[in-house]
Amino acid sequence: MRLLDWADSVILAAGNSWSFGRLDDEAKWQDWAVGFVRASDFTQRVLPDPYQFTDWREWAMRAYPMLEGTG
């Protein structure tokens, strides 16, 4: 799965998280992910810092299980 497809899927599954924006530039995935981590639905969860990862897939594999059930 491509990054942009995954990001769109996560936003749709999360519900009202469109407020922080859609990922349009794959090179800025870490900036987008920080906005996602700081979205109000997820602030109570301890999600991994996207800037600690160079590969979005590694971050996604760690973050996604923590996001399940938040939509």
Predicted model as a PDB file, atoms N, CA, C, CB and O in Angstrom, pLDDT in the B-factor column:
MODEL        1                                                                  
ATOM      1  N   MET A   1       0.839  -1.173   0.000  1.00 83.00           N  
ATOM      2  CA  MET A   1       0.000   0.000   0.000  1.00 83.00           C  
ATOM      3  C   MET A   1       0.886   1.239   0.000  1.00 83.00           C  
ATOM      4  CB  MET A   1      -0.956  -0.003   1.211  1.00 83.00           C  
ATOM      5  O   MET A   1       1.896   1.306   0.700  1.00 83.00           O  
ATOM      6  N   ARG A   2       0.485   2.202  -0.794  1.00 93.00           N  
ATOM      7  CA  ARG A   2       1.238   3.464  -0.835  1.00 93.00           C  
ATOM      8  C   ARG A   2       0.924   4.315   0.389  1.00 93.00           C  
ATOM      9  CB  ARG A   2       0.915   4.249  -2.124  1.00 93.00           C  
ATOM     10  O   ARG A   2      -0.134   4.178   1.003  1.00 93.00           O  
ATOM     11  N   LEU A   3       1.842   5.182   0.728  1.00 94.00           N  
ATOM     12  CA  LEU A   3       1.696   6.061   1.886  1.00 94.00           C  
ATOM     13  C   LEU A   3       0.422   6.895   1.809  1.00 94.00           C  
ATOM     14  CB  LEU A   3       2.904   6.976   2.004  1.00 94.00           C  
ATOM     15  O   LEU A   3      -0.332   6.951   2.780  1.00 94.00           O  
ATOM     16  N   LEU A   4       0.168   7.540   0.683  1.00 93.00           N  
ATOM     17  CA  LEU A   4      -1.002   8.418   0.585  1.00 93.00           C  
ATOM     18  C   LEU A   4      -2.295   7.627   0.746  1.00 93.00           C  
ATOM     19  CB  LEU A   4      -1.005   9.162  -0.759  1.00 93.00           C  
ATOM     20  O   LEU A   4      -3.245   8.112   1.361  1.00 93.00           O  
ATOM     21  N   ASP A   5      -2.340   6.429   0.206  1.00 92.00           N  
ATOM     22  CA  ASP A   5      -3.519   5.574   0.369  1.00 92.00           C  
ATOM     23  C   ASP A   5      -3.707   5.188   1.833  1.00 92.00           C  
ATOM     24  CB  ASP A   5      -3.393   4.310  -0.501  1.00 92.00           C  
ATOM     25  O   ASP A   5      -4.822   5.226   2.355  1.00 92.00           O  
ATOM     26  N   TRP A   6      -2.613   4.819   2.489  1.00 88.00           N  
ATOM     27  CA  TRP A   6      -2.685   4.437   3.893  1.00 88.00           C  
ATOM     28  C   TRP A   6      -3.161   5.617   4.738  1.00 88.00           C  
ATOM     29  CB  TRP A   6      -1.316   3.937   4.390  1.00 88.00           C  
ATOM     30  O   TRP A   6      -4.033   5.455   5.591  1.00 88.00           O  
ATOM     31  N   ALA A   7      -2.600   6.790   4.508  1.00 88.00           N  
ATOM     32  CA  ALA A   7      -2.985   7.970   5.282  1.00 88.00           C  
ATOM     33  C   ALA A   7      -4.470   8.283   5.102  1.00 88.00           C  
ATOM     34  CB  ALA A   7      -2.136   9.182   4.869  1.00 88.00           C  
ATOM     35  O   ALA A   7      -5.158   8.598   6.073  1.00 88.00           O  
ATOM     36  N   ASP A   8      -4.962   8.200   3.879  1.00 87.00           N  
ATOM     37  CA  ASP A   8      -6.390   8.431   3.635  1.00 87.00           C  
ATOM     38  C   ASP A   8      -7.242   7.404   4.366  1.00 87.00           C  
ATOM     39  CB  ASP A   8      -6.693   8.389   2.133  1.00 87.00           C  
ATOM     40  O   ASP A   8      -8.277   7.747   4.936  1.00 87.00           O  
ATOM     41  N   SER A   9      -6.814   6.156   4.352  1.00 84.00           N  
ATOM     42  CA  SER A   9      -7.562   5.094   5.036  1.00 84.00           C  
ATOM     43  C   SER A   9      -7.614   5.319   6.541  1.00 84.00           C  
ATOM     44  CB  SER A   9      -6.936   3.735   4.742  1.00 84.00           C  
ATOM     45  O   SER A   9      -8.652   5.125   7.174  1.00 84.00           O  
ATOM     46  N   VAL A  10      -6.501   5.724   7.098  1.00 80.00           N  
ATOM     47  CA  VAL A  10      -6.448   5.969   8.538  1.00 80.00           C  
ATOM     48  C   VAL A  10      -7.364   7.130   8.911  1.00 80.00           C  
ATOM     49  CB  VAL A  10      -5.002   6.261   8.988  1.00 80.00           C  
ATOM     50  O   VAL A  10      -8.078   7.064   9.911  1.00 80.00           O  
ATOM     51  N   ILE A  11      -7.344   8.183   8.115  1.00 79.00           N  
ATOM     52  CA  ILE A  11      -8.202   9.326   8.404  1.00 79.00           C  
ATOM     53  C   ILE A  11      -9.673   8.917   8.363  1.00 79.00           C  
ATOM     54  CB  ILE A  11      -7.935  10.466   7.405  1.00 79.00           C  
ATOM     55  O   ILE A  11     -10.452   9.293   9.239  1.00 79.00           O  
ATOM     56  N   LEU A  12     -10.046   8.151   7.350  1.00 78.00           N  
ATOM     57  CA  LEU A  12     -11.436   7.711   7.238  1.00 78.00           C  
ATOM     58  C   LEU A  12     -11.832   6.809   8.400  1.00 78.00           C  
ATOM     59  CB  LEU A  12     -11.657   6.982   5.918  1.00 78.00           C  
ATOM     60  O   LEU A  12     -12.942   6.917   8.919  1.00 78.00           O  
ATOM     61  N   ALA A  13     -10.945   5.936   8.803  1.00 72.00           N  
ATOM     62  CA  ALA A  13     -11.236   5.030   9.914  1.00 72.00           C  
ATOM     63  C   ALA A  13     -11.310   5.766  11.240  1.00 72.00           C  
ATOM     64  CB  ALA A  13     -10.185   3.940   9.991  1.00 72.00           C  
ATOM     65  O   ALA A  13     -12.035   5.350  12.144  1.00 72.00           O  
ATOM     66  N   ALA A  14     -10.562   6.857  11.362  1.00 70.00           N  
ATOM     67  CA  ALA A  14     -10.517   7.598  12.621  1.00 70.00           C  
ATOM     68  C   ALA A  14     -11.713   8.509  12.811  1.00 70.00           C  
ATOM     69  CB  ALA A  14      -9.258   8.409  12.694  1.00 70.00           C  
ATOM     70  O   ALA A  14     -11.928   9.007  13.916  1.00 70.00           O  
ATOM     71  N   GLY A  15     -12.482   8.738  11.790  1.00 66.00           N  
ATOM     72  CA  GLY A  15     -13.676   9.562  11.944  1.00 66.00           C  
ATOM     73  C   GLY A  15     -13.440  11.028  11.660  1.00 66.00           C  
ATOM     74  O   GLY A  15     -13.149  11.400  10.524  1.00 66.00           O  
ATOM     75  N   ASN A  16     -13.560  11.858  12.663  1.00 60.00           N  
ATOM     76  CA  ASN A  16     -13.533  13.309  12.478  1.00 60.00           C  
ATOM     77  C   ASN A  16     -12.138  13.912  12.440  1.00 60.00           C  
ATOM     78  CB  ASN A  16     -14.305  13.956  13.563  1.00 60.00           C  
ATOM     79  O   ASN A  16     -11.980  15.104  12.708  1.00 60.00           O  
ATOM     80  N   SER A  17     -11.150  13.142  12.123  1.00 57.00           N  
ATOM     81  CA  SER A  17      -9.776  13.632  12.159  1.00 57.00           C  
ATOM     82  C   SER A  17      -9.359  14.394  10.907  1.00 57.00           C  
ATOM     83  CB  SER A  17      -8.849  12.487  12.364  1.00 57.00           C  
ATOM     84  O   SER A  17      -8.182  14.723  10.756  1.00 57.00           O  
ATOM     85  N   TRP A  18     -10.298  14.684  10.006  1.00 59.00           N  
ATOM     86  CA  TRP A  18      -9.968  15.477   8.817  1.00 59.00           C  
ATOM     87  C   TRP A  18      -9.515  16.874   9.207  1.00 59.00           C  
ATOM     88  CB  TRP A  18     -11.173  15.562   7.872  1.00 59.00           C  
ATOM     89  O   TRP A  18      -8.919  17.578   8.393  1.00 59.00           O  
ATOM     90  N   SER A  19      -9.786  17.281  10.428  1.00 65.00           N  
ATOM     91  CA  SER A  19      -9.473  18.648  10.847  1.00 65.00           C  
ATOM     92  C   SER A  19      -7.991  18.991  10.754  1.00 65.00           C  
ATOM     93  CB  SER A  19      -9.940  18.862  12.253  1.00 65.00           C  
ATOM     94  O   SER A  19      -7.649  20.166  10.619  1.00 65.00           O  
ATOM     95  N   PHE A  20      -7.110  18.012  10.820  1.00 67.00           N  
ATOM     96  CA  PHE A  20      -5.677  18.330  10.739  1.00 67.00           C  
ATOM     97  C   PHE A  20      -5.139  18.225   9.330  1.00 67.00           C  
ATOM     98  CB  PHE A  20      -4.889  17.417  11.641  1.00 67.00           C  
ATOM     99  O   PHE A  20      -3.964  18.515   9.102  1.00 67.00           O  
ATOM    100  N   GLY A  21      -5.944  17.830   8.397  1.00 78.00           N  
ATOM    101  CA  GLY A  21      -5.548  17.865   6.997  1.00 78.00           C  
ATOM    102  C   GLY A  21      -5.157  16.537   6.393  1.00 78.00           C  
ATOM    103  O   GLY A  21      -4.830  15.576   7.089  1.00 78.00           O  
ATOM    104  N   ARG A  22      -5.201  16.518   5.098  1.00 84.00           N  
ATOM    105  CA  ARG A  22      -4.870  15.336   4.307  1.00 84.00           C  
ATOM    106  C   ARG A  22      -3.399  15.397   3.912  1.00 84.00           C  
ATOM    107  CB  ARG A  22      -5.777  15.232   3.047  1.00 84.00           C  
ATOM    108  O   ARG A  22      -2.859  16.471   3.644  1.00 84.00           O  
ATOM    109  N   LEU A  23      -2.773  14.254   3.880  1.00 90.00           N  
ATOM    110  CA  LEU A  23      -1.374  14.184   3.444  1.00 90.00           C  
ATOM    111  C   LEU A  23      -1.330  14.263   1.927  1.00 90.00           C  
ATOM    112  CB  LEU A  23      -0.685  12.876   3.950  1.00 90.00           C  
ATOM    113  O   LEU A  23      -1.874  13.399   1.240  1.00 90.00           O  
ATOM    114  N   ASP A  24      -0.687  15.293   1.406  1.00 91.00           N  
ATOM    115  CA  ASP A  24      -0.574  15.475  -0.039  1.00 91.00           C  
ATOM    116  C   ASP A  24       0.852  15.322  -0.547  1.00 91.00           C  
ATOM    117  CB  ASP A  24      -1.097  16.827  -0.424  1.00 91.00           C  
ATOM    118  O   ASP A  24       1.061  15.113  -1.742  1.00 91.00           O  
ATOM    119  N   ASP A  25       1.828  15.422   0.338  1.00 94.00           N  
ATOM    120  CA  ASP A  25       3.233  15.366  -0.049  1.00 94.00           C  
ATOM    121  C   ASP A  25       3.921  14.281   0.780  1.00 94.00           C  
ATOM    122  CB  ASP A  25       3.931  16.755   0.149  1.00 94.00           C  
ATOM    123  O   ASP A  25       4.121  14.444   1.983  1.00 94.00           O  
ATOM    124  N   GLU A  26       4.273  13.191   0.137  1.00 94.00           N  
ATOM    125  CA  GLU A  26       4.876  12.065   0.854  1.00 94.00           C  
ATOM    126  C   GLU A  26       6.140  12.453   1.610  1.00 94.00           C  
ATOM    127  CB  GLU A  26       5.194  10.952  -0.113  1.00 94.00           C  
ATOM    128  O   GLU A  26       6.451  11.859   2.642  1.00 94.00           O  
ATOM    129  N   ALA A  27       6.862  13.430   1.115  1.00 96.00           N  
ATOM    130  CA  ALA A  27       8.100  13.866   1.771  1.00 96.00           C  
ATOM    131  C   ALA A  27       7.822  14.497   3.130  1.00 96.00           C  
ATOM    132  CB  ALA A  27       8.850  14.859   0.882  1.00 96.00           C  
ATOM    133  O   ALA A  27       8.725  14.602   3.960  1.00 96.00           O  
ATOM    134  N   LYS A  28       6.595  14.913   3.362  1.00 95.00           N  
ATOM    135  CA  LYS A  28       6.233  15.569   4.624  1.00 95.00           C  
ATOM    136  C   LYS A  28       5.400  14.656   5.519  1.00 95.00           C  
ATOM    137  CB  LYS A  28       5.464  16.860   4.346  1.00 95.00           C  
ATOM    138  O   LYS A  28       4.605  15.132   6.329  1.00 95.00           O  
ATOM    139  N   TRP A  29       5.580  13.368   5.377  1.00 95.00           N  
ATOM    140  CA  TRP A  29       4.768  12.429   6.146  1.00 95.00           C  
ATOM    141  C   TRP A  29       4.959  12.609   7.638  1.00 95.00           C  
ATOM    142  CB  TRP A  29       5.101  11.007   5.757  1.00 95.00           C  
ATOM    143  O   TRP A  29       4.004  12.442   8.396  1.00 95.00           O  
ATOM    144  N   GLN A  30       6.172  12.949   8.091  1.00 95.00           N  
ATOM    145  CA  GLN A  30       6.405  13.117   9.524  1.00 95.00           C  
ATOM    146  C   GLN A  30       5.640  14.319  10.074  1.00 95.00           C  
ATOM    147  CB  GLN A  30       7.902  13.275   9.804  1.00 95.00           C  
ATOM    148  O   GLN A  30       5.089  14.249  11.172  1.00 95.00           O  
ATOM    149  N   ASP A  31       5.601  15.414   9.328  1.00 93.00           N  
ATOM    150  CA  ASP A  31       4.834  16.592   9.755  1.00 93.00           C  
ATOM    151  C   ASP A  31       3.353  16.244   9.858  1.00 93.00           C  
ATOM    152  CB  ASP A  31       5.042  17.771   8.769  1.00 93.00           C  
ATOM    153  O   ASP A  31       2.685  16.612  10.825  1.00 93.00           O  
ATOM    154  N   TRP A  32       2.845  15.527   8.847  1.00 90.00           N  
ATOM    155  CA  TRP A  32       1.444  15.105   8.856  1.00 90.00           C  
ATOM    156  C   TRP A  32       1.171  14.197  10.051  1.00 90.00           C  
ATOM    157  CB  TRP A  32       1.086  14.381   7.541  1.00 90.00           C  
ATOM    158  O   TRP A  32       0.156  14.339  10.732  1.00 90.00           O  
ATOM    159  N   ALA A  33       2.086  13.268  10.296  1.00 89.00           N  
ATOM    160  CA  ALA A  33       1.902  12.319  11.396  1.00 89.00           C  
ATOM    161  C   ALA A  33       1.884  13.023  12.749  1.00 89.00           C  
ATOM    162  CB  ALA A  33       3.006  11.265  11.375  1.00 89.00           C  
ATOM    163  O   ALA A  33       1.128  12.630  13.637  1.00 89.00           O  
ATOM    164  N   VAL A  34       2.694  14.046  12.916  1.00 87.00           N  
ATOM    165  CA  VAL A  34       2.669  14.808  14.169  1.00 87.00           C  
ATOM    166  C   VAL A  34       1.295  15.455  14.359  1.00 87.00           C  
ATOM    167  CB  VAL A  34       3.786  15.893  14.178  1.00 87.00           C  
ATOM    168  O   VAL A  34       0.748  15.442  15.462  1.00 87.00           O  
ATOM    169  N   GLY A  35       0.743  16.013  13.293  1.00 82.00           N  
ATOM    170  CA  GLY A  35      -0.601  16.580  13.383  1.00 82.00           C  
ATOM    171  C   GLY A  35      -1.618  15.524  13.753  1.00 82.00           C  
ATOM    172  O   GLY A  35      -2.538  15.783  14.529  1.00 82.00           O  
ATOM    173  N   PHE A  36      -1.457  14.350  13.207  1.00 76.00           N  
ATOM    174  CA  PHE A  36      -2.349  13.245  13.514  1.00 76.00           C  
ATOM    175  C   PHE A  36      -2.222  12.842  14.979  1.00 76.00           C  
ATOM    176  CB  PHE A  36      -2.053  12.051  12.606  1.00 76.00           C  
ATOM    177  O   PHE A  36      -3.228  12.656  15.664  1.00 76.00           O  
ATOM    178  N   VAL A  37      -0.992  12.708  15.459  1.00 77.00           N  
ATOM    179  CA  VAL A  37      -0.746  12.318  16.848  1.00 77.00           C  
ATOM    180  C   VAL A  37      -1.327  13.357  17.812  1.00 77.00           C  
ATOM    181  CB  VAL A  37       0.769  12.144  17.098  1.00 77.00           C  
ATOM    182  O   VAL A  37      -1.791  13.005  18.897  1.00 77.00           O  
ATOM    183  N   ARG A  38      -1.302  14.627  17.421  1.00 78.00           N  
ATOM    184  CA  ARG A  38      -1.801  15.694  18.288  1.00 78.00           C  
ATOM    185  C   ARG A  38      -3.297  15.966  18.136  1.00 78.00           C  
ATOM    186  CB  ARG A  38      -1.044  16.953  18.010  1.00 78.00           C  
ATOM    187  O   ARG A  38      -3.847  16.803  18.852  1.00 78.00           O  
ATOM    188  N   ALA A  39      -3.957  15.271  17.218  1.00 71.00           N  
ATOM    189  CA  ALA A  39      -5.400  15.444  17.035  1.00 71.00           C  
ATOM    190  C   ALA A  39      -6.107  15.071  18.339  1.00 71.00           C  
ATOM    191  CB  ALA A  39      -5.930  14.573  15.841  1.00 71.00           C  
ATOM    192  O   ALA A  39      -5.684  14.153  19.042  1.00 71.00           O  
ATOM    193  N   SER A  40      -7.149  15.765  18.643  1.00 58.00           N  
ATOM    194  CA  SER A  40      -7.813  15.614  19.945  1.00 58.00           C  
ATOM    195  C   SER A  40      -8.222  14.181  20.267  1.00 58.00           C  
ATOM    196  CB  SER A  40      -9.027  16.490  19.993  1.00 58.00           C  
ATOM    197  O   SER A  40      -8.207  13.788  21.433  1.00 58.00           O  
ATOM    198  N   ASP A  41      -8.583  13.407  19.273  1.00 67.00           N  
ATOM    199  CA  ASP A  41      -8.984  12.024  19.531  1.00 67.00           C  
ATOM    200  C   ASP A  41      -7.839  11.160  20.044  1.00 67.00           C  
ATOM    201  CB  ASP A  41      -9.549  11.414  18.276  1.00 67.00           C  
ATOM    202  O   ASP A  41      -8.072  10.119  20.657  1.00 67.00           O  
ATOM    203  N   PHE A  42      -6.624  11.580  19.800  1.00 65.00           N  
ATOM    204  CA  PHE A  42      -5.478  10.733  20.106  1.00 65.00           C  
ATOM    205  C   PHE A  42      -4.547  11.286  21.177  1.00 65.00           C  
ATOM    206  CB  PHE A  42      -4.702  10.501  18.872  1.00 65.00           C  
ATOM    207  O   PHE A  42      -3.542  10.652  21.498  1.00 65.00           O  
ATOM    208  N   THR A  43      -4.851  12.432  21.727  1.00 67.00           N  
ATOM    209  CA  THR A  43      -3.924  13.048  22.679  1.00 67.00           C  
ATOM    210  C   THR A  43      -3.750  12.240  23.956  1.00 67.00           C  
ATOM    211  CB  THR A  43      -4.398  14.429  23.028  1.00 67.00           C  
ATOM    212  O   THR A  43      -2.733  12.385  24.633  1.00 67.00           O  
ATOM    213  N   GLN A  44      -4.707  11.398  24.302  1.00 70.00           N  
ATOM    214  CA  GLN A  44      -4.602  10.590  25.513  1.00 70.00           C  
ATOM    215  C   GLN A  44      -3.759   9.336  25.298  1.00 70.00           C  
ATOM    216  CB  GLN A  44      -5.985  10.200  25.997  1.00 70.00           C  
ATOM    217  O   GLN A  44      -3.451   8.619  26.250  1.00 70.00           O  
ATOM    218  N   ARG A  45      -3.392   9.076  24.066  1.00 71.00           N  
ATOM    219  CA  ARG A  45      -2.597   7.885  23.752  1.00 71.00           C  
ATOM    220  C   ARG A  45      -1.128   8.269  23.580  1.00 71.00           C  
ATOM    221  CB  ARG A  45      -3.128   7.189  22.469  1.00 71.00           C  
ATOM    222  O   ARG A  45      -0.811   9.360  23.106  1.00 71.00           O  
ATOM    223  N   VAL A  46      -0.261   7.378  23.964  1.00 77.00           N  
ATOM    224  CA  VAL A  46       1.168   7.615  23.808  1.00 77.00           C  
ATOM    225  C   VAL A  46       1.591   6.966  22.489  1.00 77.00           C  
ATOM    226  CB  VAL A  46       1.993   7.042  25.032  1.00 77.00           C  
ATOM    227  O   VAL A  46       1.906   5.777  22.428  1.00 77.00           O  
ATOM    228  N   LEU A  47       1.586   7.786  21.442  1.00 81.00           N  
ATOM    229  CA  LEU A  47       1.951   7.298  20.115  1.00 81.00           C  
ATOM    230  C   LEU A  47       3.421   7.593  19.843  1.00 81.00           C  
ATOM    231  CB  LEU A  47       1.059   7.940  19.028  1.00 81.00           C  
ATOM    232  O   LEU A  47       3.956   8.578  20.353  1.00 81.00           O  
ATOM    233  N   PRO A  48       4.073   6.767  19.060  1.00 88.00           N  
ATOM    234  CA  PRO A  48       5.490   6.993  18.774  1.00 88.00           C  
ATOM    235  C   PRO A  48       5.718   8.305  18.015  1.00 88.00           C  
ATOM    236  CB  PRO A  48       6.054   5.824  17.969  1.00 88.00           C  
ATOM    237  O   PRO A  48       4.905   8.715  17.187  1.00 88.00           O  
ATOM    238  N   ASP A  49       6.819   8.931  18.316  1.00 91.00           N  
ATOM    239  CA  ASP A  49       7.200  10.184  17.665  1.00 91.00           C  
ATOM    240  C   ASP A  49       7.609   9.897  16.218  1.00 91.00           C  
ATOM    241  CB  ASP A  49       8.361  10.885  18.439  1.00 91.00           C  
ATOM    242  O   ASP A  49       8.574   9.170  15.983  1.00 91.00           O  
ATOM    243  N   PRO A  50       6.885  10.460  15.252  1.00 94.00           N  
ATOM    244  CA  PRO A  50       7.212  10.199  13.848  1.00 94.00           C  
ATOM    245  C   PRO A  50       8.629  10.606  13.463  1.00 94.00           C  
ATOM    246  CB  PRO A  50       6.239  10.916  12.966  1.00 94.00           C  
ATOM    247  O   PRO A  50       9.219  10.016  12.558  1.00 94.00           O  
ATOM    248  N   TYR A  51       9.176  11.606  14.139  1.00 96.00           N  
ATOM    249  CA  TYR A  51      10.526  12.074  13.809  1.00 96.00           C  
ATOM    250  C   TYR A  51      11.612  11.099  14.256  1.00 96.00           C  
ATOM    251  CB  TYR A  51      10.771  13.428  14.442  1.00 96.00           C  
ATOM    252  O   TYR A  51      12.786  11.287  13.936  1.00 96.00           O  
ATOM    253  N   GLN A  52      11.229  10.069  14.986  1.00 96.00           N  
ATOM    254  CA  GLN A  52      12.184   9.037  15.383  1.00 96.00           C  
ATOM    255  C   GLN A  52      12.283   7.927  14.338  1.00 96.00           C  
ATOM    256  CB  GLN A  52      11.789   8.447  16.731  1.00 96.00           C  
ATOM    257  O   GLN A  52      13.021   6.958  14.519  1.00 96.00           O  
ATOM    258  N   PHE A  53      11.532   8.077  13.242  1.00 97.00           N  
ATOM    259  CA  PHE A  53      11.487   7.061  12.195  1.00 97.00           C  
ATOM    260  C   PHE A  53      11.831   7.683  10.851  1.00 97.00           C  
ATOM    261  CB  PHE A  53      10.099   6.394  12.141  1.00 97.00           C  
ATOM    262  O   PHE A  53      11.431   8.810  10.560  1.00 97.00           O  
ATOM    263  N   THR A  54      12.564   6.955  10.043  1.00 96.00           N  
ATOM    264  CA  THR A  54      12.853   7.411   8.684  1.00 96.00           C  
ATOM    265  C   THR A  54      11.917   6.772   7.669  1.00 96.00           C  
ATOM    266  CB  THR A  54      14.298   7.104   8.321  1.00 96.00           C  
ATOM    267  O   THR A  54      11.735   7.296   6.570  1.00 96.00           O  
ATOM    268  N   ASP A  55      11.331   5.653   8.032  1.00 96.00           N  
ATOM    269  CA  ASP A  55      10.424   4.925   7.148  1.00 96.00           C  
ATOM    270  C   ASP A  55       9.013   4.999   7.714  1.00 96.00           C  
ATOM    271  CB  ASP A  55      10.874   3.445   6.978  1.00 96.00           C  
ATOM    272  O   ASP A  55       8.784   4.592   8.853  1.00 96.00           O  
ATOM    273  N   TRP A  56       8.070   5.510   6.941  1.00 95.00           N  
ATOM    274  CA  TRP A  56       6.700   5.668   7.421  1.00 95.00           C  
ATOM    275  C   TRP A  56       6.080   4.322   7.789  1.00 95.00           C  
ATOM    276  CB  TRP A  56       5.848   6.364   6.363  1.00 95.00           C  
ATOM    277  O   TRP A  56       5.233   4.257   8.680  1.00 95.00           O  
ATOM    278  N   ARG A  57       6.493   3.245   7.112  1.00 95.00           N  
ATOM    279  CA  ARG A  57       5.919   1.925   7.395  1.00 95.00           C  
ATOM    280  C   ARG A  57       6.257   1.466   8.810  1.00 95.00           C  
ATOM    281  CB  ARG A  57       6.424   0.895   6.376  1.00 95.00           C  
ATOM    282  O   ARG A  57       5.419   0.887   9.501  1.00 95.00           O  
ATOM    283  N   GLU A  58       7.481   1.728   9.231  1.00 96.00           N  
ATOM    284  CA  GLU A  58       7.878   1.356  10.592  1.00 96.00           C  
ATOM    285  C   GLU A  58       7.053   2.114  11.614  1.00 96.00           C  
ATOM    286  CB  GLU A  58       9.372   1.626  10.816  1.00 96.00           C  
ATOM    287  O   GLU A  58       6.582   1.537  12.594  1.00 96.00           O  
ATOM    288  N   TRP A  59       6.876   3.420  11.383  1.00 93.00           N  
ATOM    289  CA  TRP A  59       6.053   4.219  12.299  1.00 93.00           C  
ATOM    290  C   TRP A  59       4.612   3.710  12.296  1.00 93.00           C  
ATOM    291  CB  TRP A  59       6.094   5.719  11.906  1.00 93.00           C  
ATOM    292  O   TRP A  59       4.001   3.563  13.354  1.00 93.00           O  
ATOM    293  N   ALA A  60       4.076   3.443  11.122  1.00 90.00           N  
ATOM    294  CA  ALA A  60       2.697   2.987  11.001  1.00 90.00           C  
ATOM    295  C   ALA A  60       2.480   1.656  11.721  1.00 90.00           C  
ATOM    296  CB  ALA A  60       2.316   2.854   9.532  1.00 90.00           C  
ATOM    297  O   ALA A  60       1.454   1.464  12.374  1.00 90.00           O  
ATOM    298  N   MET A  61       3.431   0.746  11.604  1.00 91.00           N  
ATOM    299  CA  MET A  61       3.292  -0.548  12.269  1.00 91.00           C  
ATOM    300  C   MET A  61       3.232  -0.401  13.785  1.00 91.00           C  
ATOM    301  CB  MET A  61       4.445  -1.463  11.883  1.00 91.00           C  
ATOM    302  O   MET A  61       2.583  -1.195  14.466  1.00 91.00           O  
ATOM    303  N   ARG A  62       3.903   0.603  14.306  1.00 89.00           N  
ATOM    304  CA  ARG A  62       3.866   0.826  15.757  1.00 89.00           C  
ATOM    305  C   ARG A  62       2.681   1.676  16.191  1.00 89.00           C  
ATOM    306  CB  ARG A  62       5.148   1.488  16.211  1.00 89.00           C  
ATOM    307  O   ARG A  62       2.117   1.459  17.264  1.00 89.00           O  
ATOM    308  N   ALA A  63       2.306   2.628  15.372  1.00 84.00           N  
ATOM    309  CA  ALA A  63       1.225   3.562  15.743  1.00 84.00           C  
ATOM    310  C   ALA A  63      -0.164   2.971  15.538  1.00 84.00           C  
ATOM    311  CB  ALA A  63       1.346   4.841  14.936  1.00 84.00           C  
ATOM    312  O   ALA A  63      -1.047   3.162  16.374  1.00 84.00           O  
ATOM    313  N   TYR A  64      -0.361   2.270  14.457  1.00 79.00           N  
ATOM    314  CA  TYR A  64      -1.717   1.839  14.112  1.00 79.00           C  
ATOM    315  C   TYR A  64      -2.393   0.983  15.191  1.00 79.00           C  
ATOM    316  CB  TYR A  64      -1.679   1.068  12.825  1.00 79.00           C  
ATOM    317  O   TYR A  64      -3.564   1.221  15.489  1.00 79.00           O  
ATOM    318  N   PRO A  65      -1.709  -0.001  15.790  1.00 79.00           N  
ATOM    319  CA  PRO A  65      -2.385  -0.776  16.835  1.00 79.00           C  
ATOM    320  C   PRO A  65      -2.895   0.096  17.989  1.00 79.00           C  
ATOM    321  CB  PRO A  65      -1.440  -1.833  17.378  1.00 79.00           C  
ATOM    322  O   PRO A  65      -3.900  -0.234  18.620  1.00 79.00           O  
ATOM    323  N   MET A  66      -2.217   1.185  18.259  1.00 74.00           N  
ATOM    324  CA  MET A  66      -2.626   2.088  19.334  1.00 74.00           C  
ATOM    325  C   MET A  66      -3.822   2.943  18.938  1.00 74.00           C  
ATOM    326  CB  MET A  66      -1.469   2.982  19.734  1.00 74.00           C  
ATOM    327  O   MET A  66      -4.511   3.493  19.796  1.00 74.00           O  
ATOM    328  N   LEU A  67      -4.063   3.051  17.645  1.00 69.00           N  
ATOM    329  CA  LEU A  67      -5.163   3.873  17.153  1.00 69.00           C  
ATOM    330  C   LEU A  67      -6.459   3.087  17.010  1.00 69.00           C  
ATOM    331  CB  LEU A  67      -4.794   4.486  15.825  1.00 69.00           C  
ATOM    332  O   LEU A  67      -7.534   3.678  16.912  1.00 69.00           O  
ATOM    333  N   GLU A  68      -6.369   1.794  16.997  1.00 67.00           N  
ATOM    334  CA  GLU A  68      -7.572   0.982  16.814  1.00 67.00           C  
ATOM    335  C   GLU A  68      -8.584   1.266  17.906  1.00 67.00           C  
ATOM    336  CB  GLU A  68      -7.221  -0.506  16.799  1.00 67.00           C  
ATOM    337  O   GLU A  68      -8.240   1.388  19.082  1.00 67.00           O  
ATOM    338  N   GLY A  69      -9.815   1.367  17.503  1.00 54.00           N  
ATOM    339  CA  GLY A  69     -10.885   1.611  18.455  1.00 54.00           C  
ATOM    340  C   GLY A  69     -11.089   3.058  18.828  1.00 54.00           C  
ATOM    341  O   GLY A  69     -11.850   3.349  19.750  1.00 54.00           O  
ATOM    342  N   THR A  70     -10.432   3.980  18.138  1.00 49.00           N  
ATOM    343  CA  THR A  70     -10.579   5.395  18.485  1.00 49.00           C  
ATOM    344  C   THR A  70     -11.548   6.112  17.578  1.00 49.00           C  
ATOM    345  CB  THR A  70      -9.244   6.086  18.435  1.00 49.00           C  
ATOM    346  O   THR A  70     -11.907   7.258  17.852  1.00 49.00           O  
ATOM    347  N   GLY A  71     -11.988   5.474  16.498  1.00 45.00           N  
ATOM    348  CA  GLY A  71     -12.856   6.108  15.527  1.00 45.00           C  
ATOM    349  C   GLY A  71     -14.282   6.271  15.967  1.00 45.00           C  
ATOM    350  O   GLY A  71     -15.104   6.798  15.217  1.00 45.00           O  
TER     351      GLY A  71                                                      
ENDMDL                                                                          
END                                                                             
